[in-house]
Amino acid sequence: MTSNHPVAGCRARAAARSVVDMQIQPSDLGLIARVTGLGKRYGHGAGSVTALDDVSLGLRRGEFTAIMGPSGSGKSTLMHIMAGLDSPTAGRAWLGDTEITELSDSALTVLRRRRVGFVFQSFNLVPTLDVRGNVLLPFELDGRRPSGEEQAWIDELVGALGLGARLRHRPYELSGGQQQRVAIARALATRPDLVFADEPTGNLDSRTGREVLGLLAIASARYGQSIAMVTHDPVAASHADRILFLADGRIVRDAARSSAEEISAYMLSMEVAA
Ligand SMILES: Nc1ncnc2c1ncn2[C@@H]1O[C@H](COP(=O)(O)OP(=O)(O)OP(=O)(O)O)[C@@H](O)[C@H]1O
């Protein structure tokens, strides 16, 4: 029986909310990451900028998701908060069943190291380590060596990314595209649950870019790795299973796999509407 009494109604709504927020874990919904009511505001007062406004979404296990939208729409901010690299000013975020908006910095560092891989536009390779050392760094940080199966996957990655002859080279001896391929091998090496990639093909020629996207798709299809990729490139996004479009800090469209032409047409319509 429902009550019309305002206090009882309030309590009922709070109870319902706690069922949603506390008892149903993201993994029960097949989600590898989830955010609810996410907001991010930079600065205070008149000069403040709202980068994210009430964003709720779940990333499904094994799914390759592209995040698109005009410059300044909040793509990087959303990715950074979902990866635990930045904190929101409103809302909650989970990685697996762990609420990351409640974690200490040290707990977050361990969680990220074990479960998340990153590919940034700026590569972020360690300059003093050679290619092999950079690819194996996540294992080193976790205090272990790759298993036989993991080594076979690393060998496949290194081969597919054309890095076999470069294993003893340092980052400064590589081209930008080669450095990006090392960063991708490093992000995928431990087969983390979730890989965040920010414009991973931005510095690659189109053939290498296609190979990299193919590898990301294999990683998600074969190993159930979830990939969240920020991109401006409709061709890159056409490799994804799902495409989220952001505008002014909000999700304005959640689309299934689409062709590059369909994605371009939608991006164009967003620009015209803006
Ligand atoms: N550290 C910051 N301080 C102030 N404003 C910021 C900061 N970082 C981002 N912003 C603002 O937040 C909004 C969203 O930025 P964000 O980088 O997430 O957008 P984006 O969609 O990734 O853009 P782009 O495609 O150009 O990389 C923008 O208006 C941006 O200027």
The ligand as a MOL file (V3000), in Angstrom:
LIG
                    3D

  0  0  0     0  0            999 V3000
M  V30 BEGIN CTAB
M  V30 COUNTS 31 33 0 0 0
M  V30 BEGIN ATOM
M  V30 1 N 40.8970 22.0690 -15.4570 0
M  V30 2 C 39.8950 22.7620 -15.9900 0
M  V30 3 N 39.5860 23.9930 -15.5250 0
M  V30 4 C 38.5560 24.6950 -16.0400 0
M  V30 5 N 37.7650 24.2550 -17.0360 0
M  V30 6 C 38.0350 23.0410 -17.5440 0
M  V30 7 C 39.1090 22.2320 -17.0630 0
M  V30 8 N 39.1280 21.0710 -17.7610 0
M  V30 9 C 38.0990 21.1550 -18.6440 0
M  V30 10 N 37.4520 22.3290 -18.5100 0
M  V30 11 C 36.2690 22.7760 -19.2680 0
M  V30 12 O 35.2750 21.7680 -19.1670 0
M  V30 13 C 34.5900 21.5960 -20.4190 0
M  V30 14 C 34.7180 20.1470 -20.8620 0
M  V30 15 O 36.0810 19.8640 -21.1460 0
M  V30 16 P 36.5700 18.4690 -21.7170 0
M  V30 17 O 38.0660 18.5350 -21.8440 0
M  V30 18 O 35.9980 17.3870 -20.9080 0
M  V30 19 O 35.8820 18.4570 -23.1640 0
M  V30 20 P 36.1600 17.5030 -24.4140 0
M  V30 21 O 34.8310 17.1510 -24.9620 0
M  V30 22 O 37.0580 16.3750 -24.0100 0
M  V30 23 O 36.9280 18.4990 -25.3960 0
M  V30 24 P 38.0080 18.2260 -26.5650 0
M  V30 25 O 37.2960 17.4140 -27.6130 0
M  V30 26 O 38.3280 19.5930 -27.0540 0
M  V30 27 O 39.1780 17.5110 -25.9460 0
M  V30 28 C 35.2180 22.6080 -21.3670 0
M  V30 29 O 34.4110 23.7640 -21.3940 0
M  V30 30 C 36.5640 22.9120 -20.7460 0
M  V30 31 O 36.9880 24.2030 -21.0810 0
M  V30 END ATOM
M  V30 BEGIN BOND
M  V30 1 1 1 2
M  V30 2 1 2 3
M  V30 3 2 2 7
M  V30 4 2 3 4
M  V30 5 1 4 5
M  V30 6 2 5 6
M  V30 7 1 6 7
M  V30 8 1 6 10
M  V30 9 1 7 8
M  V30 10 2 8 9
M  V30 11 1 9 10
M  V30 12 1 10 11
M  V30 13 1 11 12
M  V30 14 1 11 30
M  V30 15 1 12 13
M  V30 16 1 13 14
M  V30 17 1 13 28
M  V30 18 1 14 15
M  V30 19 1 15 16
M  V30 20 2 16 17
M  V30 21 1 16 18
M  V30 22 1 16 19
M  V30 23 1 19 20
M  V30 24 2 20 21
M  V30 25 1 20 22
M  V30 26 1 20 23
M  V30 27 1 23 24
M  V30 28 2 24 25
M  V30 29 1 24 26
M  V30 30 1 24 27
M  V30 31 1 28 29
M  V30 32 1 28 30
M  V30 33 1 30 31
M  V30 END BOND
M  V30 END CTAB
M  END
